[in-house]
Each structure stands twice: as C-alpha cells, then as structure tokens.
C-alpha cells in the first residue's frame, strides 16, 4: 500500500509532455531529423513547430503562422516539382471528395543543415488529404 501511495503522489514528476504531431523528415535515411508540433500559449495560433534531431535536440522553433480561410496544414506527404517529400508543412485547401489537392498557398521546408524552416518556392505541388476516406 505504501508503494501505491508513493507512486500516485510522486508519479506526476515523471510525466512528460508530448507533441501533438511528430514525424521523420527523411524516413528512408534514418538520420533522426524530425518535425514536431507542440501546443503553445505564447503563439497566436496556439502551436509552434520544432525541427529536432532525436532524441532531444531542438534545432529550430517557430510560431505556427496563421492560415487563410478554408486552408489547413498538411504535414509532409506532398509531391513538389515531381518529388514526394516529408520535410515540409504546407498550407492546403482540402476537399473531402479528393485524395490530393494542388490548392496550396505556401510550403515551408525544414532545413536541418541551416537549423531553420524556410519558405519553399515551387512550380507544381500536390498534397495528400490525410482525412480522405475517413
């Protein structure tokens, strides 16, 4: 019983916060670089983006930008200028009726070597609708 009381009273010390979303930006390379999305009371949108190197090194952090009406963020899974990429976050206008959308207002790319997120210039792009078919 004493063990249970100690565990319940002190268990909160071991709880760790977790990101709302996280993914590897180069899954086939297994280099440990990833993007995490965290809740943040200081950000105007309520979220921040982090470029990380596992397990715990934060390379860059930015407040999540505001979106235009009817747009949402797509986390990776975008074909940009003919190449599928997971190192991006895109502002996309999605439709429940389509699996992919090319209505993209802006794309940010994670750049581990520069320790930053940067706006990506592109000629053509389409992103997968993560909620399609659900």
N, C-alpha and C positions, 0 to 999 in steps of 0.2 A: 504494500500500500504506500509506503514511504517513497518508493521508486516512482510510482504513478504520480504522486503529488509533486515531486521534484521535476518530473518530466513535463507535467502540464504547466507548472509555474515558470519553468525556465525554458521551455520549448520555443517560445517566441524569439529567443536570442539566436536561434539557428535558422529562422525563416529568412529566405532571400527573395527579393523582388525579381520578377521575370518580365522580359519584354512582351509586348502584345503580339509581335510577329518577329521572326528571325529566319534568315536563310543564307546559305553559302553563295558567294557571287561567282565562284569558279568551281562548281561541284566536281568536275572531272579532274581538276588539278589537285584537289585535296590540300590546298595551301593554307587553309584555316581562316581566310578572309571572309567576312560576312557583313550583312546589314541587319541592324536591329531597330525596331520601332518601339519607343517607350512612351508611356504617359508622362506628361509634364505639366505642372500647374503654372509654370512661368511662360510656356509657349501660348501664343494667341489661339492656335488650333487645338491645343491640349496634348500635342505629341511632339517628340523630337526624333530625328533619325541619327543613328550612330553607325559609323564604319568601324568595324572591330577586327582584331586579329585574335583568334582564340588562344587561350581561354578568356583573358580578362583585359586585354589592351585596347583602349579606345583611341583610334587614330584620328577621327574627326567626329564632330557633333554639330548638327544644325537644327534650328526650329523648323518644323514642317510648314511649308508655305501654304497659304490659303488657296483653295480651289475655286475655279469659276463654277457657276451654277450648272448642275447636271453632270459634273465631272467627278470622278473618283480616282483614287490612287491604285495603280496596278504594280504589284511587287514582283519584278522580274518577268519572265515568260513573255518577252517581246522580241519580235523579229524586226531588226533595224538594219536597213540597207542590205537585206538578204541574209543576215546572220542572227541566229537565236541567241539572246543574251539574258543572263540572270543578274548582271551587275548594275541594273537600272531600276529606277522608280519612275513611272510615267503617269501623267495626268491624262486620263482617258474618259471619253464619253461612251459608256457601255449600253447595250440593249439586251434585254432578257432573251430576245429572239435570235441573237447572233453569238457564235462562239468566239469570234475575233472582231476587233474594232480597229479601224485606222483613223478614227477621230481622236487625235492626240494633240494636245495643246503644248505640252512641254515634256522633256525627258531629262532626268538627272542621272548621271553615271557616277558610280563610286570609283575613285582613283586611289588605290592603296599606296602606290609609289609617291604620290603627291600629298597623301593624307588629307583628302578633301572630296566633297561632292561637287560636281561641275555640271552645268547645263550642256547637254549634248546636241550638237547640230546634226540633222539627219535629212535625207531626201525622201525616204519612204519608211514607214513603220506600221506595224500592227501588233496589238497586244491581245493575249488570251483573256477572255472573260472568265475569271476564276469562279463565278457563281453560275455559269451557264449549265443548264440541265438539272439544277438542284431543285 
